[in-house]
Amino acid sequence: APRAPEPMPPPAWREARTPDTVLLFRYSAICFNGHRIHYDADHARDAEGYPALVVNGGLSTLLLLDAAVRRTGRAIAGFAARTASPLFCGRALALCGTAPDDDGRALLWAEDDAGAVALRVEAEFAR
């Protein structure tokens, strides 16, 4: 059953993205990640029980941090990430974030296609 969305603050920015098989394959290749849930859809569904290919947690984090840097124009100085649930290939996701506060801290998150928070990042931006 779908989870109730985690309450988040209003985002200062929001960016839509739909990961595709090429992106997943390339990311897995450069990371030497051979787990089949990222490139073999039949295995992901039939053996692992996922509805589609699973987006790598590192890729989700990278997409979110990249969006935050582009949206704020500031480099990331540090971050802490927590994945709550998987994101899936071919399904829309939303990359969201608050504006950095006076200390350079911001909350970033990725929502799945149902609006549930799948990834939460507490980021610190360079000054």
N, CA, C and O atoms as a printed pandas DataFrame, in Angstrom:
     atom_number atom_name residue_name chain_id  residue_number  x_coord  y_coord  z_coord
0              1         N          ALA        A               1    0.845   -1.191    0.000
1              2        CA          ALA        A               1    0.000    0.000    0.000
2              3         C          ALA        A               1    0.881    1.242    0.000
3              4         O          ALA        A               1    1.931    1.253    0.643
4              5         N          PRO        A               2    0.470    2.285   -0.711
5              6        CA          PRO        A               2    1.258    3.519   -0.729
6              7         C          PRO        A               2    1.356    4.122    0.669
7              8         O          PRO        A               2    0.414    4.075    1.461
8              9         N          ARG        A               3    2.528    4.690    0.942
9             10        CA          ARG        A               3    2.738    5.367    2.216
10            11         C          ARG        A               3    2.188    6.785    2.145
11            12         O          ARG        A               3    2.149    7.400    1.080
12            13         N          ALA        A               4    1.764    7.289    3.297
13            14        CA          ALA        A               4    1.348    8.690    3.364
14            15         C          ALA        A               4    2.588    9.556    3.165
15            16         O          ALA        A               4    3.639    9.265    3.737
16            17         N          PRO        A               5    2.482   10.613    2.363
17            18        CA          PRO        A               5    3.645   11.471    2.145
18            19         C          PRO        A               5    4.160   12.077    3.443
19            20         O          PRO        A               5    3.380   12.515    4.290
20            21         N          GLU        A               6    5.486   12.096    3.590
21            22        CA          GLU        A               6    6.125   12.742    4.734
22            23         C          GLU        A               6    5.924   14.250    4.598
23            24         O          GLU        A               6    6.138   14.803    3.519
24            25         N          PRO        A               7    5.516   14.923    5.677
25            26        CA          PRO        A               7    5.333   16.374    5.564
26            27         C          PRO        A               7    6.683   17.060    5.342
27            28         O          PRO        A               7    7.634   16.867    6.099
28            29         N          MET        A               8    6.733   17.843    4.310
29            30        CA          MET        A               8    7.946   18.582    3.978
30            31         C          MET        A               8    7.593   20.055    3.880
31            32         O          MET        A               8    6.435   20.409    3.656
32            33         N          PRO        A               9    8.594   20.916    4.048
33            34        CA          PRO        A               9    8.315   22.350    3.900
34            35         C          PRO        A               9    8.028   22.670    2.434
35            36         O          PRO        A               9    8.339   21.872    1.549
36            37         N          PRO        A              10    7.442   23.826    2.179
37            38        CA          PRO        A              10    7.235   24.207    0.778
38            39         C          PRO        A              10    8.587   24.309    0.067
39            40         O          PRO        A              10    9.502   24.948    0.586
40            41         N          PRO        A              11    8.729   23.696   -1.100
41            42        CA          PRO        A              11   10.015   23.766   -1.794
42            43         C          PRO        A              11   10.243   25.135   -2.425
43            44         O          PRO        A              11    9.311   25.770   -2.918
44            45         N          ALA        A              12   11.506   25.579   -2.401
45            46        CA          ALA        A              12   11.891   26.799   -3.113
46            47         C          ALA        A              12   12.042   26.490   -4.599
47            48         O          ALA        A              12   11.913   27.378   -5.442
48            49         N          TRP        A              13   12.313   25.235   -4.911
49            50        CA          TRP        A              13   12.436   24.790   -6.298
50            51         C          TRP        A              13   12.008   23.331   -6.394
51            52         O          TRP        A              13   12.053   22.573   -5.425
52            53         N          ARG        A              14   11.598   22.978   -7.586
53            54        CA          ARG        A              14   11.117   21.616   -7.860
54            55         C          ARG        A              14   11.471   21.302   -9.308
55            56         O          ARG        A              14   11.263   22.127  -10.198
56            57         N          GLU        A              15   11.999   20.122   -9.537
57            58        CA          GLU        A              15   12.424   19.731  -10.883
58            59         C          GLU        A              15   11.935   18.318  -11.172
59            60         O          GLU        A              15   12.178   17.402  -10.386
60            61         N          ALA        A              16   11.252   18.140  -12.289
61            62        CA          ALA        A              16   10.765   16.822  -12.686
62            63         C          ALA        A              16   11.854   16.072  -13.441
63            64         O          ALA        A              16   12.632   16.663  -14.190
64            65         N          ARG        A              17   11.892   14.757  -13.228
65            66        CA          ARG        A              17   12.878   13.906  -13.907
66            67         C          ARG        A              17   12.283   12.518  -14.051
67            68         O          ARG        A              17   11.542   12.068  -13.177
68            69         N          THR        A              18   12.592   11.842  -15.128
69            70        CA          THR        A              18   12.188   10.452  -15.314
70            71         C          THR        A              18   13.423    9.660  -15.725
71            72         O          THR        A              18   13.843    9.727  -16.880
72            73         N          PRO        A              19   14.006    8.915  -14.802
73            74        CA          PRO        A              19   15.197    8.116  -15.133
74            75         C          PRO        A              19   14.863    7.050  -16.178
75            76         O          PRO        A              19   13.798    6.433  -16.134
76            77         N          ASP        A              20   15.792    6.845  -17.118
77            78        CA          ASP        A              20   15.576    5.835  -18.152
78            79         C          ASP        A              20   16.647    4.746  -18.067
79            80         O          ASP        A              20   17.587    4.844  -17.277
80            81         N          THR        A              21   16.493    3.726  -18.878
81            82        CA          THR        A              21   17.394    2.571  -18.822
82            83         C          THR        A              21   18.830    2.941  -19.182
83            84         O          THR        A              21   19.766    2.368  -18.624
84            85         N          VAL        A              22   19.020    3.875  -20.092
85            86        CA          VAL        A              22   20.376    4.273  -20.475
86            87         C          VAL        A              22   21.082    4.929  -19.296
87            88         O          VAL        A              22   22.242    4.620  -19.024
88            89         N          LEU        A              23   20.402    5.828  -18.596
89            90        CA          LEU        A              23   20.988    6.484  -17.427
90            91         C          LEU        A              23   21.359    5.456  -16.363
91            92         O          LEU        A              23   22.457    5.515  -15.811
92            93         N          LEU        A              24   20.468    4.520  -16.067
93            94        CA          LEU        A              24   20.762    3.494  -15.073
94            95         C          LEU        A              24   21.945    2.632  -15.494
95            96         O          LEU        A              24   22.824    2.345  -14.682
96            97         N          PHE        A              25   21.971    2.221  -16.752
97            98        CA          PHE        A              25   23.070    1.388  -17.233
98            99         C          PHE        A              25   24.398    2.123  -17.131
99           100         O          PHE        A              25   25.381    1.563  -16.644
100          101         N          ARG        A              26   24.436    3.363  -17.584
101          102        CA          ARG        A              26   25.690    4.133  -17.549
102          103         C          ARG        A              26   26.176    4.348  -16.127
103          104         O          ARG        A              26   27.365    4.191  -15.849
104          105         N          TYR        A              27   25.268    4.709  -15.217
105          106        CA          TYR        A              27   25.673    4.925  -13.830
106          107         C          TYR        A              27   26.204    3.626  -13.217
107          108         O          TYR        A              27   27.241    3.629  -12.554
108          109         N          SER        A              28   25.500    2.533  -13.436
109          110        CA          SER        A              28   25.954    1.244  -12.908
110          111         C          SER        A              28   27.316    0.877  -13.476
111          112         O          SER        A              28   28.164    0.344  -12.761
112          113         N          ALA        A              29   27.530    1.160  -14.757
113          114        CA          ALA        A              29   28.806    0.816  -15.395
114          115         C          ALA        A              29   29.958    1.608  -14.795
115          116         O          ALA        A              29   31.002    1.031  -14.492
116          117         N          ILE        A              30   29.794    2.919  -14.617
117          118        CA          ILE        A              30   30.914    3.705  -14.083
118          119         C          ILE        A              30   31.183    3.404  -12.614
119          120         O          ILE        A              30   32.280    3.658  -12.114
120          121         N          CYS        A              31   30.179    2.862  -11.920
121          122        CA          CYS        A              31   30.347    2.496  -10.507
122          123         C          CYS        A              31   30.708    1.014  -10.344
123          124         O          CYS        A              31   30.886    0.534   -9.224
124          125         N          PHE        A              32   30.813    0.297  -11.460
125          126        CA          PHE        A              32   31.068   -1.145  -11.428
126          127         C          PHE        A              32   30.030   -1.870  -10.583
127          128         O          PHE        A              32   30.351   -2.819   -9.868
128          129         N          ASN        A              33   28.782   -1.416  -10.669
129          130        CA          ASN        A              33   27.686   -2.019   -9.920
130          131         C          ASN        A              33   26.981   -3.010  -10.829
131          132         O          ASN        A              33   26.274   -2.618  -11.757
132          133         N          GLY        A              34   27.176   -4.296  -10.560
133          134        CA          GLY        A              34   26.598   -5.330  -11.391
134          135         C          GLY        A              34   25.296   -5.903  -10.882
135          136         O          GLY        A              34   24.857   -6.947  -11.365
136          137         N          HIS        A              35   24.660   -5.246   -9.913
137          138        CA          HIS        A              35   23.414   -5.794   -9.377
138          139         C          HIS        A              35   22.341   -5.734  -10.454
139          140         O          HIS        A              35   22.102   -4.679  -11.041
140          141         N          ARG        A              36   21.708   -6.843  -10.708
141          142        CA          ARG        A              36   20.771   -6.974  -11.822
142          143         C          ARG        A              36   19.512   -6.135  -11.681
143          144         O          ARG        A              36   18.843   -5.879  -12.682
144          145         N          ILE        A              37   19.161   -5.696  -10.471
145          146        CA          ILE        A              37   17.950   -4.880  -10.311
146          147         C          ILE        A              37   18.067   -3.537  -11.019
147          148         O          ILE        A              37   17.069   -2.843  -11.209
148          149         N          HIS        A              38   19.304   -3.165  -11.415
149          150        CA          HIS        A              38   19.519   -1.884  -12.079
150          151         C          HIS        A              38   19.568   -1.985  -13.604
151          152         O          HIS        A              38   19.537   -0.960  -14.285
152          153         N          TYR        A              39   19.645   -3.208  -14.156
153          154        CA          TYR        A              39   19.729   -3.321  -15.617
154          155         C          TYR        A              39   18.933   -4.478  -16.220
155          156         O          TYR        A              39   18.758   -4.512  -17.438
156          157         N          ASP        A              40   18.448   -5.418  -15.423
157          158        CA          ASP        A              40   17.707   -6.570  -15.930
158          159         C          ASP        A              40   16.271   -6.498  -15.397
159          160         O          ASP        A              40   15.987   -6.930  -14.279
160          161         N          ALA        A              41   15.371   -5.941  -16.223
161          162        CA          ALA        A              41   13.993   -5.705  -15.783
162          163         C          ALA        A              41   13.279   -6.999  -15.403
163          164         O          ALA        A              41   12.533   -7.025  -14.424
164          165         N          ASP        A              42   13.495   -8.069  -16.161
165          166        CA          ASP        A              42   12.853   -9.342  -15.831
166          167         C          ASP        A              42   13.295   -9.833  -14.459
167          168         O          ASP        A              42   12.470  -10.292  -13.669
168          169         N          HIS        A              43   14.581   -9.741  -14.171
169          170        CA          HIS        A              43   15.098  -10.158  -12.864
170          171         C          HIS        A              43   14.528   -9.265  -11.752
171          172         O          HIS        A              43   14.108   -9.759  -10.706
172          173         N          ALA        A              44   14.517   -7.958  -11.988
173          174        CA          ALA        A              44   13.993   -7.024  -10.974
174          175         C          ALA        A              44   12.549   -7.372  -10.619
175          176         O          ALA        A              44   12.170   -7.356   -9.448
176          177         N          ARG        A              45   11.741   -7.688  -11.641
177          178        CA          ARG        A              45   10.333   -8.029  -11.409
178          179         C          ARG        A              45   10.171   -9.443  -10.853
179          180         O          ARG        A              45    9.565   -9.636   -9.799
180          181         N          ASP        A              46   10.713  -10.423  -11.564
181          182        CA          ASP        A              46   10.417  -11.824  -11.273
182          183         C          ASP        A              46   11.167  -12.374  -10.065
183          184         O          ASP        A              46   10.595  -13.128   -9.278
184          185         N          ALA        A              47   12.423  -12.014   -9.908
185          186        CA          ALA        A              47   13.219  -12.569   -8.813
186          187         C          ALA        A              47   13.206  -11.692   -7.565
187          188         O          ALA        A              47   13.270  -12.199   -6.445
188          189         N          GLU        A              48   13.124  -10.370   -7.758
189          190        CA          GLU        A              48   13.229   -9.451   -6.618
190          191         C          GLU        A              48   11.888   -8.840   -6.217
191          192         O          GLU        A              48   11.766   -8.295   -5.120
192          193         N          GLY        A              49   10.877   -8.920   -7.089
193          194        CA          GLY        A              49    9.550   -8.417   -6.753
194          195         C          GLY        A              49    9.346   -6.927   -6.945
195          196         O          GLY        A              49    8.357   -6.375   -6.461
196          197         N          TYR        A              50   10.259   -6.265   -7.639
197          198        CA          TYR        A              50   10.094   -4.838   -7.912
198          199         C          TYR        A              50    9.216   -4.645   -9.151
199          200         O          TYR        A              50    9.169   -5.525  -10.011
200          201         N          PRO        A              51    8.529   -3.521   -9.255
201          202        CA          PRO        A              51    7.681   -3.293  -10.427
202          203         C          PRO        A              51    8.470   -2.908  -11.683
203          204         O          PRO        A              51    7.950   -3.007  -12.795
204          205         N          ALA        A              52    9.707   -2.474  -11.512
205          206        CA          ALA        A              52   10.534   -2.018  -12.632
206          207         C          ALA        A              52   11.991   -2.001  -12.164
207          208         O          ALA        A              52   12.292   -2.348  -11.022
208          209         N          LEU        A              53   12.881   -1.594  -13.058
209          210        CA          LEU        A              53   14.281   -1.430  -12.664
210          211         C          LEU        A              53   14.384   -0.421  -11.523
211          212         O          LEU        A              53   13.652    0.568  -11.489
212          213         N          VAL        A              54   15.288   -0.677  -10.603
213          214        CA          VAL        A              54   15.477    0.185   -9.437
214          215         C          VAL        A              54   16.570    1.207   -9.736
215          216         O          VAL        A              54   17.653    0.847  -10.198
216          217         N          VAL        A              55   16.288    2.467   -9.476
217          218        CA          VAL        A              55   17.277    3.526   -9.631
218          219         C          VAL        A              55   18.267    3.400   -8.465
219          220         O          VAL        A              55   17.865    3.322   -7.305
220          221         N          ASN        A              56   19.552    3.383   -8.788
221          222        CA          ASN        A              56   20.595    3.283   -7.768
222          223         C          ASN        A              56   20.433    4.422   -6.756
223          224         O          ASN        A              56   20.158    5.561   -7.133
224          225         N          GLY        A              57   20.607    4.105   -5.473
225          226        CA          GLY        A              57   20.517    5.138   -4.443
226          227         C          GLY        A              57   21.532    6.244   -4.648
227          228         O          GLY        A              57   21.233    7.418   -4.429
228          229         N          GLY        A              58   22.734    5.872   -5.067
229          230        CA          GLY        A              58   23.765    6.879   -5.341
230          231         C          GLY        A              58   23.390    7.781   -6.496
231          232         O          GLY        A              58   23.680    8.977   -6.475
232          233         N          LEU        A              59   22.748    7.218   -7.502
233          234        CA          LEU        A              59   22.309    8.020   -8.650
234          235         C          LEU        A              59   21.219    8.991   -8.227
235          236         O          LEU        A              59   21.236   10.154   -8.631
236          237         N          SER        A              60   20.272    8.530   -7.421
237          238        CA          SER        A              60   19.213    9.424   -6.922
238          239         C          SER        A              60   19.815   10.591   -6.158
239          240         O          SER        A              60   19.406   11.739   -6.331
240          241         N          THR        A              61   20.788   10.286   -5.311
241          242        CA          THR        A              61   21.454   11.327   -4.522
242          243         C          THR        A              61   22.196   12.295   -5.427
243          244         O          THR        A              61   22.118   13.509   -5.236
244          245         N          LEU        A              62   22.912   11.770   -6.409
245          246        CA          LEU        A              62   23.652   12.609   -7.347
246          247         C          LEU        A              62   22.717   13.526   -8.130
247          248         O          LEU        A              62   23.007   14.712   -8.290
248          249         N          LEU        A              63   21.601   12.991   -8.617
249          250        CA          LEU        A              63   20.635   13.818   -9.351
250          251         C          LEU        A              63   20.105   14.951   -8.477
251          252         O          LEU        A              63   19.957   16.083   -8.937
252          253         N          LEU        A              64   19.821   14.637   -7.211
253          254        CA          LEU        A              64   19.289   15.634   -6.290
254          255         C          LEU        A              64   20.327   16.712   -5.980
255          256         O          LEU        A              64   20.014   17.903   -6.001
256          257         N          LEU        A              65   21.559   16.298   -5.692
257          258        CA          LEU        A              65   22.614   17.275   -5.387
258          259         C          LEU        A              65   22.924   18.140   -6.608
259          260         O          LEU        A              65   23.140   19.345   -6.476
260          261         N          ASP        A              66   22.947   17.531   -7.795
261          262        CA          ASP        A              66   23.199   18.288   -9.017
262          263         C          ASP        A              66   22.103   19.338   -9.234
263          264         O          ASP        A              66   22.398   20.483   -9.579
264          265         N          ALA        A              67   20.855   18.950   -9.034
265          266        CA          ALA        A              67   19.753   19.898   -9.178
266          267         C          ALA        A              67   19.890   21.043   -8.178
267          268         O          ALA        A              67   19.643   22.200   -8.519
268          269         N          ALA        A              68   20.282   20.725   -6.949
269          270        CA          ALA        A              68   20.433   21.765   -5.919
270          271         C          ALA        A              68   21.542   22.745   -6.278
271          272         O          ALA        A              68   21.380   23.950   -6.085
272          273         N          VAL        A              69   22.649   22.259   -6.790
273          274        CA          VAL        A              69   23.748   23.140   -7.198
274          275         C          VAL        A              69   23.309   24.044   -8.347
275          276         O          VAL        A              69   23.597   25.241   -8.339
276          277         N          ARG        A              70   22.617   23.482   -9.328
277          278        CA          ARG        A              70   22.133   24.294  -10.445
278          279         C          ARG        A              70   21.119   25.335   -9.988
279          280         O          ARG        A              70   21.142   26.475  -10.453
280          281         N          ARG        A              71   20.229   24.945   -9.078
281          282        CA          ARG        A              71   19.166   25.853   -8.640
282          283         C          ARG        A              71   19.670   26.956   -7.716
283          284         O          ARG        A              71   19.145   28.070   -7.741
284          285         N          THR        A              72   20.681   26.661   -6.900
285          286        CA          THR        A              72   21.173   27.653   -5.943
286          287         C          THR        A              72   22.402   28.401   -6.447
287          288         O          THR        A              72   22.693   29.502   -5.980
288          289         N          GLY        A              73   23.123   27.811   -7.395
289          290        CA          GLY        A              73   24.368   28.415   -7.864
290          291         C          GLY        A              73   25.492   28.287   -6.853
291          292         O          GLY        A              73   26.502   28.984   -6.953
292          293         N          ARG        A              74   25.323   27.400   -5.879
293          294        CA          ARG        A              74   26.329   27.222   -4.825
294          295         C          ARG        A              74   26.782   25.767   -4.772
295          296         O          ARG        A              74   26.002   24.851   -5.033
296          297         N          ALA        A              75   28.043   25.571   -4.432
297          298        CA          ALA        A              75   28.603   24.228   -4.320
298          299         C          ALA        A              75   28.164   23.568   -3.014
299          300         O          ALA        A              75   27.871   24.248   -2.030
300          301         N          ILE        A              76   28.122   22.262   -3.017
301          302        CA          ILE        A              76   27.804   21.492   -1.818
302          303         C          ILE        A              76   29.078   21.336   -0.991
303          304         O          ILE        A              76   30.106   20.903   -1.512
304          305         N          ALA        A              77   29.017   21.685    0.293
305          306        CA          ALA        A              77   30.165   21.526    1.190
306          307         C          ALA        A              77   30.077   20.207    1.960
307          308         O          ALA        A              77   31.101   19.660    2.370
308          309         N          GLY        A              78   28.870   19.700    2.155
309          310        CA          GLY        A              78   28.672   18.445    2.868
310          311         C          GLY        A              78   27.202   18.078    2.845
311          312         O          GLY        A              78   26.338   18.919    2.598
312          313         N          PHE        A              79   26.932   16.803    3.108
313          314        CA          PHE        A              79   25.536   16.376    3.131
314          315         C          PHE        A              79   25.401   15.063    3.886
315          316         O          PHE        A              79   26.360   14.308    4.043
316          317         N          ALA        A              80   24.190   14.818    4.345
317          318        CA          ALA        A              80   23.815   13.540    4.954
318          319         C          ALA        A              80   22.542   13.089    4.251
319          320         O          ALA        A              80   21.560   13.829    4.188
320          321         N          ALA        A              81   22.567   11.870    3.723
321          322        CA          ALA        A              81   21.430   11.369    2.947
322          323         C          ALA        A              81   20.814   10.160    3.626
323          324         O          ALA        A              81   21.500    9.371    4.275
324          325         N          ARG        A              82   19.503   10.033    3.461
325          326        CA          ARG        A              82   18.777    8.872    3.967
326          327         C          ARG        A              82   17.737    8.466    2.928
327          328         O          ARG        A              82   16.853    9.242    2.564
328          329         N          THR        A              83   17.873    7.223    2.461
329          330        CA          THR        A              83   16.923    6.687    1.495
330          331         C          THR        A              83   15.792    6.009    2.244
331          332         O          THR        A              83   16.032    5.181    3.123
332          333         N          ALA        A              84   14.555    6.358    1.897
333          334        CA          ALA        A              84   13.384    5.788    2.568
334          335         C          ALA        A              84   12.746    4.670    1.751
335          336         O          ALA        A              84   12.211    3.714    2.311
336          337         N          SER        A              85   12.806    4.795    0.418
337          338        CA          SER        A              85   12.197    3.793   -0.453
338          339         C          SER        A              85   12.811    3.922   -1.842
339          340         O          SER        A              85   13.377    4.963   -2.175
340          341         N          PRO        A              86   12.705    2.879   -2.649
341          342        CA          PRO        A              86   13.318    2.946   -3.977
342          343         C          PRO        A              86   12.539    3.823   -4.951
343          344         O          PRO        A              86   11.335    4.036   -4.813
344          345         N          LEU        A              87   13.268    4.313   -5.926
345          346        CA          LEU        A              87   12.687    4.996   -7.072
346          347         C          LEU        A              87   12.846    4.051   -8.257
347          348         O          LEU        A              87   13.762    3.229   -8.273
348          349         N          PHE        A              88   11.961    4.161   -9.251
349          350        CA          PHE        A              88   11.942    3.195  -10.339
350          351         C          PHE        A              88   12.121    3.837  -11.707
351          352         O          PHE        A              88   11.650    4.943  -11.970
352          353         N          CYS        A              89   12.803    3.122  -12.547
353          354        CA          CYS        A              89   13.067    3.530  -13.917
354          355         C          CYS        A              89   11.753    3.701  -14.676
355          356         O          CYS        A              89   10.835    2.891  -14.541
356          357         N          GLY        A              90   11.677    4.769  -15.477
357          358        CA          GLY        A              90   10.498    5.014  -16.286
358          359         C          GLY        A              90    9.359    5.677  -15.547
359          360         O          GLY        A              90    8.320    5.966  -16.141
360          361         N          ARG        A              91    9.533    5.919  -14.275
361          362        CA          ARG        A              91    8.504    6.593  -13.479
362          363         C          ARG        A              91    8.999    7.985  -13.097
363          364         O          ARG        A              91   10.160    8.168  -12.731
364          365         N          ALA        A              92    8.110    8.946  -13.189
365          366        CA          ALA        A              92    8.471   10.323  -12.868
366          367         C          ALA        A              92    8.872   10.438  -11.406
367          368         O          ALA        A              92    8.343    9.741  -10.541
368          369         N          LEU        A              93    9.809   11.323  -11.151
369          370        CA          LEU        A              93   10.166   11.679   -9.786
370          371         C          LEU        A              93   10.316   13.186   -9.738
371          372         O          LEU        A              93   10.473   13.839  -10.769
372          373         N          ALA        A              94   10.268   13.730   -8.536
373          374        CA          ALA        A              94   10.435   15.169   -8.355
374          375         C          ALA        A              94   11.621   15.404   -7.440
375          376         O          ALA        A              94   11.706   14.826   -6.357
376          377         N          LEU        A              95   12.535   16.254   -7.878
377          378        CA          LEU        A              95   13.679   16.678   -7.079
378          379         C          LEU        A              95   13.309   18.028   -6.486
379          380         O          LEU        A              95   12.948   18.949   -7.219
380          381         N          CYS        A              96   13.393   18.156   -5.169
381          382        CA          CYS        A              96   12.904   19.357   -4.492
382          383         C          CYS        A              96   13.919   19.854   -3.480
383          384         O          CYS        A              96   14.775   19.093   -3.027
384          385         N          GLY        A              97   13.828   21.122   -3.126
385          386        CA          GLY        A              97   14.707   21.648   -2.098
386          387         C          GLY        A              97   14.259   22.993   -1.570
387          388         O          GLY        A              97   13.542   23.742   -2.233
388          389         N          THR        A              98   14.698   23.277   -0.365
389          390        CA          THR        A              98   14.484   24.591    0.230
390          391         C          THR        A              98   15.683   25.468   -0.119
391          392         O          THR        A              98   16.734   24.964   -0.515
392          393         N          ALA        A              99   15.524   26.751    0.027
393          394        CA          ALA        A              99   16.643   27.672   -0.168
394          395         C          ALA        A              99   17.594   27.539    1.016
395          396         O          ALA        A              99   17.144   27.310    2.139
396          397         N          PRO        A             100   18.887   27.676    0.790
397          398        CA          PRO        A             100   19.823   27.630    1.918
398          399         C          PRO        A             100   19.518   28.731    2.930
399          400         O          PRO        A             100   19.206   29.863    2.561
400          401         N          ASP        A             101   19.613   28.382    4.205
401          402        CA          ASP        A             101   19.405   29.381    5.248
402          403         C          ASP        A             101   20.682   30.201    5.429
403          404         O          ASP        A             101   21.627   30.062    4.652
404          405         N          ASP        A             102   20.712   31.051    6.449
405          406        CA          ASP        A             102   21.868   31.927    6.676
406          407         C          ASP        A             102   23.150   31.143    6.955
407          408         O          ASP        A             102   24.246   31.655    6.726
408          409         N          ASP        A             103   23.028   29.915    7.444
409          410        CA          ASP        A             103   24.196   29.072    7.719
410          411         C          ASP        A             103   24.558   28.193    6.519
411          412         O          ASP        A             103   25.493   27.396    6.592
412          413         N          GLY        A             104   23.816   28.336    5.414
413          414        CA          GLY        A             104   24.093   27.558    4.217
414          415         C          GLY        A             104   23.475   26.176    4.211
415          416         O          GLY        A             104   23.828   25.346    3.373
416          417         N          ARG        A             105   22.556   25.913    5.133
417          418        CA          ARG        A             105   21.914   24.603    5.208
418          419         C          ARG        A             105   20.573   24.618    4.473
419          420         O          ARG        A             105   19.847   25.612    4.476
420          421         N          ALA        A             106   20.273   23.480    3.843
421          422        CA          ALA        A             106   19.001   23.347    3.129
422          423         C          ALA        A             106   18.552   21.896    3.209
423          424         O          ALA        A             106   19.358   20.984    3.388
424          425         N          LEU        A             107   17.273   21.713    3.075
425          426        CA          LEU        A             107   16.685   20.375    3.029
426          427         C          LEU        A             107   16.364   20.063    1.574
427          428         O          LEU        A             107   15.722   20.856    0.884
428          429         N          LEU        A             108   16.816   18.900    1.117
429          430        CA          LEU        A             108   16.576   18.444   -0.241
430          431         C          LEU        A             108   15.856   17.114   -0.164
431          432         O          LEU        A             108   16.073   16.347    0.774
432          433         N          TRP        A             109   14.997   16.826   -1.142
433          434        CA          TRP        A             109   14.332   15.530   -1.143
434          435         C          TRP        A             109   13.897   15.153   -2.550
435          436         O          TRP        A             109   13.728   15.998   -3.428
436          437         N          ALA        A             110   13.724   13.844   -2.726
437          438        CA          ALA        A             110   13.200   13.307   -3.984
438          439         C          ALA        A             110   11.894   12.601   -3.675
439          440         O          ALA        A             110   11.818   11.786   -2.756
440          441         N          GLU        A             111   10.873   12.918   -4.445
441          442        CA          GLU        A             111    9.562   12.292   -4.290
442          443         C          GLU        A             111    9.341   11.288   -5.410
443          444         O          GLU        A             111    9.739   11.520   -6.551
444          445         N          ASP        A             112    8.698   10.161   -5.074
445          446        CA          ASP        A             112    8.355    9.189   -6.108
446          447         C          ASP        A             112    7.129    9.656   -6.888
447          448         O          ASP        A             112    6.615   10.749   -6.651
448          449         N          ASP        A             113    6.667    8.832   -7.808
449          450        CA          ASP        A             113    5.549    9.225   -8.666
450          451         C          ASP        A             113    4.227    9.352   -7.920
451          452         O          ASP        A             113    3.254    9.862   -8.475
452          453         N          ALA        A             114    4.177    8.895   -6.664
453          454        CA          ALA        A             114    2.971    9.051   -5.846
454          455         C          ALA        A             114    3.098   10.226   -4.868
455          456         O          ALA        A             114    2.177   10.496   -4.098
456          457         N          GLY        A             115    4.231   10.917   -4.901
457          458        CA          GLY        A             115    4.442   12.064   -4.015
458          459         C          GLY        A             115    5.052   11.732   -2.676
459          460         O          GLY        A             115    5.200   12.617   -1.833
460          461         N          ALA        A             116    5.417   10.466   -2.452
461          462        CA          ALA        A             116    6.052   10.077   -1.186
462          463         C          ALA        A             116    7.540   10.401   -1.245
463          464         O          ALA        A             116    8.170   10.276   -2.295
464          465         N          VAL        A             117    8.096   10.819   -0.113
465          466        CA          VAL        A             117    9.515   11.134   -0.041
466          467         C          VAL        A             117   10.308    9.823   -0.056
467          468         O          VAL        A             117   10.169    8.985    0.835
468          469         N          ALA        A             118   11.137    9.669   -1.085
469          470        CA          ALA        A             118   11.948    8.459   -1.235
470          471         C          ALA        A             118   13.381    8.689   -0.778
471          472         O          ALA        A             118   14.070    7.739   -0.407
472          473         N          LEU        A             119   13.834    9.923   -0.798
473          474        CA          LEU        A             119   15.204   10.287   -0.430
474          475         C          LEU        A             119   15.169   11.650    0.239
475          476         O          LEU        A             119   14.519   12.577   -0.244
476          477         N          ARG        A             120   15.867   11.756    1.339
477          478        CA          ARG        A             120   15.945   13.022    2.088
478          479         C          ARG        A             120   17.415   13.347    2.314
479          480         O          ARG        A             120   18.184   12.496    2.761
480          481         N          VAL        A             121   17.797   14.569    2.007
481          482        CA          VAL        A             121   19.200   15.000    2.151
482          483         C          VAL        A             121   19.248   16.308    2.926
483          484         O          VAL        A             121   18.570   17.278    2.586
484          485         N          GLU        A             122   20.057   16.313    3.969
485          486        CA          GLU        A             122   20.353   17.550    4.672
486          487         C          GLU        A             122   21.680   18.030    4.107
487          488         O          GLU        A             122   22.713   17.391    4.301
488          489         N          ALA        A             123   21.647   19.165    3.404
489          490        CA          ALA        A             123   22.826   19.655    2.689
490          491         C          ALA        A             123   23.360   20.927    3.323
491          492         O          ALA        A             123   22.624   21.736    3.890
492          493         N          GLU        A             124   24.673   21.068    3.204
493          494        CA          GLU        A             124   25.332   22.311    3.605
494          495         C          GLU        A             124   26.036   22.853    2.370
495          496         O          GLU        A             124   26.824   22.152    1.735
496          497         N          PHE        A             125   25.749   24.091    2.039
497          498        CA          PHE        A             125   26.333   24.708    0.865
498          499         C          PHE        A             125   27.563   25.527    1.240
499          500         O          PHE        A             125   27.642   26.085    2.334
500          501         N          ALA        A             126   28.519   25.591    0.319
501          502        CA          ALA        A             126   29.710   26.397    0.517
502          503         C          ALA        A             126   29.315   27.872    0.574
503          504         O          ALA        A             126   28.341   28.297   -0.047
504          505         N          ARG        A             127   30.069   28.610    1.306
505          506        CA          ARG        A             127   29.781   30.057    1.427
506          507         C          ARG        A             127   30.470   30.843    0.351
507          508         O          ARG        A             127   30.340   32.067    0.301
